[in-house]
Amino acid sequence: MYAILPLLLLICGAYLAYAFGRLEKAYGKKHLAAGTALASFAAALVVQLWLAFDVWRVGTILYTIGGTTLGMSALSVFLSIVALGLGSVVCLYSVSYMSEDKGLEYYYPLLLLMVAGILGIGLATDLLVLYLSFELMAIPSYALVAFRRSEWRSVEAGMKYIVMSGVGSVLAFFGLSLIYMQAGTLTFGALVGTMHASVLMQAALVFIIAGFGVKAAMAPLHTWLPDAHSAAPSGISAMLSGIVIAAGFLTLLRTAMVFSGAGLGVGEVLTVMALLTMTVGNLMAYVQTAHQKPDLKRILAYSSVAQMGYIMLGIGVGMAYGIRAGYEGGLFHIMTHAFMKGLAFLCAGVLIHQIGTRYVDEMRGAGLSMKFTGFALALALLSLAGVPPLSGFMSEWLVFSGSIQAYSFIGAWAILIAAIALLNAVLSLGYYLPIIKTLYLGSKDKKVIKARDPSTIMVVAMAILLALTIILGIWPELGLMAVKPVVDGMAAMGGI
């Protein structure tokens, strides 16, 4: 029972948040739904941290309910800590940021259910439960992107998102059906190491990569992400970039791991797609800066596509050549990216809220009048670019290291892979630095001059992510403590 307690806390919290949200609306009370959601996140995070030490000590904890077995493994601990940590901060931020919005009795339950789906992705021990958990994450995210439904931009982005993701879900389900057709089971334990290369399994792999790759924002399946980010509330943008696309990739990874030993070259495919994804993401972000009015959230959205490339590259070379540094770098980058990109989007939300514009050129001088927000955004962007000693540098360094270690297997190709990744990191400075420069130029705009840092509660939320971005750079062992047991499980082909 303890293994699913964090999941149950989120689901129960969603029902309570809705009930209190209705009471809040009926009686004019404030923050009942938000307080319930925040308490649910906090309780789930505390329980998850407590359970983490048991999992790291004794291994996977299994729990059977209604004939379905769920397992809290090292991977589920890792994914849950990141999702609950970021979700708690976004919920705290939303208390103030969303206070003027209508429909909050839906916002907080949807946020809780979305994170509950992410926890389910880690707990699943068979492909059907994994798929259902993926959908539990996806469906609330559609509604949250289109939450401000009075704005056409939000409705359009939500529709594009749901259509692309819906097609992806159908393709992924078809791929799972092909696996069941050949193996007669969907249980991970029965599938791993028993799959054989065949035309049917090649087709299944293509459908799975295409299907789950949409949610993971893998190029060229990423086109929903910039629209979704620019339209969604900034807290939801932080969740989408910070953990939802990473959870989509981990769903793909968990499914693809059943093909280990089948000779289908899954790791090699991910490595090639990683290079494509990071290059397309960085180039598109760079192109945004050339627009007459560069949109800050769209730039950050394309940056997320590029950052997914680093995650895929690390895990791709890990799968292809058994390189531990690759696995560690890819997984650690999921954690560091969640916090630094989450911070960037929360800062962007503050700037948009306080100044009334989403365009970078109109934020000129905002870092001088909004000192904490400007400083936090600058550090988040530098961390995303891989500048030491921030957390992004440490995780990207592990990815680069894993790529270079592949030299023993593929020779000069490994150097080329590392060079492309490094070139992309340098390219990213071409759109991060102009944003920082604009924040600290003088301004004559009265709105910018009069703008100030937001409420204390929003500053606290941003400060938590800022602290994590710095601490994980100076003390990466803190994050790697959750990463290394996952890699051990992958190396042994268990606990995935």
N, C-alpha and C positions, 0 to 999 in steps of 0.2 A: 504493500500500500504506500509506503514512504516514497517509493520510486516515482509515483505519479502525483504526489502531493503538490508540487509546484504547479503542475498542469491543472489540477482540480481547483487550486486557489484562484487561478486566473479565470477559469470558466465560471466558478461561483461568483467571483468578483464582477464578471461581466453582467450576470443577472442582477446582482445587487446594485451595480452602478446604473443600470437601466431603471430599476425600481426607484432608487433615490433621485435619479434624474427627472422622472415623472413627478415625484413629490416636489422637487425643486421648482419645476415649471408651474405646478398647481398652486403652491403656497408662496412663491416669490423668494424662496431661500436661495443662497448662493453656495457653490462649491461642494454640494453634497455628492454629486456624481464624481467630480474630480477627486475629492477626498477619499471616496470609496475605492476608486481605481488606483490611486497612489498607495493606499494601504495594502491593496491586493498585490501590487508590484513589489512593494517592500517586503511583505511577508513571503512571497514566492522566492525572492532573491535570497533572503536569509536562510530559508529552508534548503534552497539549492546549494548554497555555499556549505552548509552543514553536511548535506549528502555527498558533496564533492569529495570530501576527505575519505568517506567510506568507500566510494568507487575507486579512488586512487590507491587505497590500501588493499581492498579485497577483490576488485574487478567488477564486472557488470552485475547489476542488481536486477533480477527479473521479477515481473509481477504479471500474473495471469488474471484477466477479467473477461468473463463471458466467452471463453474459448480463444481469446486473443491475448497474446503475450507481448508485453512492453518491456523494454530493457533500458535501464539507465547505465550507459556505457561512458567511457572517457569522452567520446565525441559528443554525446548528448549533454554531458556536463559542460564541455567547452561552449557549445552552441547556446545552451541555456544561460550561462553566465553572461555572455556577450549580449544576447537578446534581452534578458531581464535588466541588465545594467543600463543599456541604452534606452529601453522602454521606460524604466523608472525616471530617467533624466528627462525624456521627452514629455512624460506625463506631468512632471513637476513644472517644466517650462510652459506647458499648455494651460496650466491653471490661470496664469496671467495672460498669455498670448491669445488664448481662445475665449477669454471672458466676455467679449462683445459679440461672439458668434451665437447663432441660434442652432438648436438641434443638438445640444451637448449631451442630451440623454442617449443619443446614438453614438456620438463621437467616442466617448470613453469605453463603452462596451465593445465597439468595433476594434479599438486599439488593443484591448485585452485579448479579444478572440484572435486577432492577427498574431500576436505574440504566442498565444496558446498553440496555434498551428505550427509555429517555428519549433516550439518545444516538442511537439508531436513528431516532427521530422527526425529529431534526434532519438526519440524513444522507440520508433518503429523497429520491429524485428522481421517484418515481411513487406514486400513491395506494395501490397494493397493498402495497408495502414500508412505507409509512407506517402502514397499518392493521395489518400484522403486527408492526411495532415497538410500536405502541400496545398490542397484546395481550401482547407480551413484557413490557411494563411492568406491565400490569394483572394478569396471572395470579399472579406472585409477590406482588403487593400483597395479594391475597385471602388467601393463606396467612399472610402476616405480620400481618395484622389479627387473624386467628384463631390466632396462634402459641401463646398460652397456652390450649391447647384443653381443659385441665382445668377452666377457668372457663367457666360457662355464658354469661356476658356476652360473652366473646370469640367463642364459637361462634355465638351469635345474631347478633352484629354482622357476623361474617364471612359468614354465610349471607345476611343482608340486602344486604350489599355485593355479593356475587357475583351474586345474582338481579337487582338493579337494573342493575349494570354489564353483566351478560350480555344483558339485554333491550336496553340501550343499544348494545351491540356489534352485535347483530342489526340494529337499526334503521340504524346507521351503514353497515353492509355493504350493506344494501338500497339506501341512498342512493348509495353508490359504484357499485352495479350499474346504477342508472338513468343515472348519468353515462356509464358505459361503453356502455350501450345507445344513447345519443345520439351520443357522440363516437367510439366505436370504439377508444379508447385511454385509458390512465390516467396517462400521462406528463405531468408538470407543464408542461414546455416546449411540448408540443403542445396543452395545454388552455387555458393562460392567454391571454385575449384572444380566444378563438374560440368561447366558449359564448354561446348566445342564449337570451333569455327564452322560456320555454314552460311549459305546465302540468307537463310531465315534470320540468323543471329546478326548478320551484317545489317540487314534491313531493320531489325529491332534496335540496334545501336544508333543508326541514323535517325530513326523516329524519336528515340529518347533524347539524343543531343539536340535535335531541332525543337522538340517539345519543351523540355526543361530549360533549354538555352534561351528561350524568350524571357522567362522570368529572371534568368541570370544576367540579362543584358549583354549577351555575347554578340559581337558583330558577326553578321549584319542583321541580327535579330533585336537590336537595341533601340529601334526608332521610337518606341513608345515612351522611353525614359525621359528625354528632354521635355516633352510636352507634359508628362505627368508631374515632373518636378516644378515646372514653372506655374502650374495650376494648383497644386496641392498646398495645404497649409504647411508652413516650413517645418513644423515638428514631424509631419508625415513624410516630407522630403528627406528628413534626417533618417527616418526609419527605412524608407525605401532604399536609399543609397547605403546606409550604414549596415543593415542586416538582412533586409528582404531579398535583395539580389544575391547576397552571399548564401542565404538559406536555399535559394533556388539552385545555386551552383552545387551546394552540398547534397541536395536531393539528386541532382544529376550524377554527382560523384558516387553516392551510395549505390545508386542503380548501376552505374558503369562498373563498379567494383566486382559485381557478380560475373563479369566477363574476364576477370583475372585468370591468366593461364590459357585463355582461349585463342591467343595469338591474333587478336583483332587490332592490336596497335592503338588501344585507347589512349595511353599516355602520349604517344606521338601525335595523335589527332588533337588532343587538348593543347599540346605545345604549339602547334602550328596556329590553331585558333586563338591562342593567347597572344601571339605576336600580331596577328591581324587585329584583334580586339583593342590592344593597347595603342596600336598605331592609328587606327580609325578614331578612337576616342580622343587622343591627343590632338590629331589634326583638326577634328571637328571643333574641339574646344578652342584651338588656336584661331580657326576661321571666325568663331564668334566674336573674338576681340577686334576683328577688322570691320564688323558691322558698324553702321552709323550710331546705333544705340545697343551696345553689348549688354545682354541680359545676364545678370550675375548668377541666377539660379540655373539657367541653361548651360552656362560655362561649367558650373559645378556638376551638373548632370552628365555632361560629356566627360568630365574628369572622372566620374564614377565608372564609366565604361572603360576608360583607360586603366583605372586601378584594378578593375576585375581582371584585366589582362595579366597583371603581376600575380594575382592570386592563382589564376589558371596556369601560368607559367611554372610557378613553384611546384604545384601539385602535379602538373603534367610531366615535368622531368623526374619528379619523385616516382610516379607510376611507371614511366617508361624505362628508367634505369636504376630504380631502387635507391635513389639518392636521398638520404635522410634530411639533409639541409634544405632540399627542395620542398619536401613535405612541411618541415617546420616553418620555412619562410612563407609558404602559401597560407598556412593556417594562422600563423602569427599576423600576417597582413590582413586577414579577415578581422582580427581583433583590433589592430591599430587603426585600420581604415574605418571601422565602425565608430570609433571615438573621435578621430580627427575630422572625418567627413561629417559626422553628426554635429560636431562643434561648428564647422564651416556653415552648415545650413541653419543652425540656430542663430548664428551671428547675422547671416543674410536676412533671416526673418526679422530680426531686430532692426536692421538698417531699413528694410522695406516698410516696417511698421512705423518707425520714428520719422523717417524722411518722406515717405509716401511715394517712393519710386523703386523699381527693380533694376534700373539701368545704371551701370557702373559709372559712366561719365557724370551722372547727376548726383553721385555720392562723393564728389570731389571735396576733400577736407573733412570727411566724416570721422576719420580717425583722430582728428584734433579736438573735435567737440564731444565725441563719444569714445573716451580714452580706453575704457576696458574692452568695449566691443571691437574697436579697431585693432587693439593689441591681440586679442584672442583670435580674430580672423586672420591676422598676419601670421601668427604662429601656426594656425591650422594649415594655411596654404603652404608655408615653408616645410611643414612636416609632410604634407602630401607630395611635395617636390623631392623629398628624401634628403633634406638638409640636416646634418648632425647638429646637436645630439638628440634630436627629437625622435619620436617613436617610428615615424615613417621611414627614417633612415635605417633603423635596425632591421625592420622586417624586409625592406627592399634589399638590404645588404645580404640577408640570408637567401633571398630569391636569386640574386646575382651569383652568390657563391655556389648554390646548387646547380645553376646553369653551367658555370665554369667546370664544376666537377664532372659534368657529363663528357668532358674531353676524353676521358678514359674509354668511352664507349663509341663516340661519334667524331672524335678528332676535331678538326677545324670548324665543323658545324657548331660545336658548343661555343666556340669563341664568337662566331657570328650571332648566335642566339643572345649571348650576353651583351654583345655590342649593340644589337637592336634595342634590347631592354634599356641599356644605359643611355642610348641616344634618345629614347622616349622620355626618360627622366629629365634629361637636359631640355628637351623640347617643351616639357610641361612648365619650366620656368618662364617660357615665353608668354604664357597667359596668366601665371600666378603673380609674377613681379609687377606687371602693369596695374593689376588690381590694388596691390599694396601701395604702389607709388601714388595712385589716384587718391587713396584714403588719406594720404598725408600731404597732399598739395593744398595750398591756401584756397579758400572758397569765398565767394561773394554772395552765395545763395543764402537767403535769410533762414530758410527751413533747415539747412545743414548747420548753420552757425548756432541756431537755437536748439538743435537736437541734443538730447542727453541720453546717457545710458538708461536702460529700461528699469523696471521694478526690481526690487531686491531678489525676488523669487526667480526671475529669469536670469539674473546675474549669477545666482548660486548654481542654477542648472548648467550654465555655460562654464562656470569655474570648475565644476566637477570634471567635465570633459577636457578642459584645458589642463587640469592637474594630471589626468590620466595620460594625455598626450605627451606631457613632459616626463612623467615618472616612468612610463614604459620605454622611453628612450634612454634614460639614465640607468634604469634597473630593468632590463628586458627579461631577466630571469623570473620576475613576478608573473609576466604573461606566459612565458614558456613553461611555467609550472603546470599550466592547464593544457598546453599544446603537446608536450612530450609524451604523455600517456596516450594521446590519440595516435601519434606516430608509431608508438610501440604496438598498438592494436592493428594498425594498417600493415606494419611490417610482418606481423604474424598472421595476417589475413583474418583477423578476428576483431570483434568489438567495433565493427564499422556500422 
